[in-house]
Amino acid sequence: MAQLRRWCYVPCMTVFLSKILIPIAVAAVTVVLLMGLINMMRGGNPNRSQKLMQMRVLLQFVAIVITMLTVWVMGHS
């Protein structure tokens, strides 16, 4: 019975991860990347550029983890 319940949640989790969470993560990376590029083109504060780069790297890591989790969940369905 417990195994049957677990399989009921896999399709919902797959849809949530692939259709909602991955696009949000990619959009967040894109926004931070564009903010950093705009800051550099305007000749803004170098410290702000550094912080934006650090944030972009962190968000890319999160996006990759979410993508790998999605692939893993889809493999179990």
N, C-alpha and C positions, 0 to 999 in steps of 0.2 A: 504494500500500500504506500509506503514512504517513497519507494522508487517511482511509482506512478505519479505521485504528487510532484516530485522533483522534475519529471519530464514535462509536466504541464507548464512550468515556469520558464523553461528554456526558450520557447519561441517568443514569449513576451520580452525576455531579457535580450534576445538577439535583435529584435526590432528596436528596443530602447537604445541599445548600444550603437547599432549601425545607422539608424535613421535620425537619432536625436543627439546622442553624446559625442560621436565622432565629428559631425559638422560643427558643433559648438566648440570643440577643442581646436579644430582647424581654423575656425573663424577667430578665436582668441589669439592664436599664433599669428594670423595674418594682420590683425589689428595692431598688435604690439610691433610687428615687423614694419608696418607702414608708419607707425608713430616714430620709430627709430629713424627710418629713412627721411621723414619730414624734418625731424630734429636735426639730422646731419646736413640736409640741404639748406636749411635756414641758418646754419652755423650756430646752433644752440649750445647749451651747456654740455661739455663733454661728460660730466658726471651723470647727467640724465641719460645720455646715449649709452653709457656703460650699464646703468641700471636696467634700461630697456633691453639691452642685449642679454643680460643675465636672466631677465624675466622671460625673454623669448626662448632661451635654452631650456629653462624649467618647463615652460608650456609645451615645447616640443617633446620633452621627455614624457610628460603626462599624456600627450596625444599618442605617442608611440605605445605607451603602456595600455591605453584604452583600446587602441587598434589591435594589439596582440591579445588582449582579453576577449575582444569580439571574435577574432579568428578562433581562439580556443573554444569559446561557447558555441560557435557555429559548427565546429568539428564534432561536438558532442550531441548535436541535434539529429 
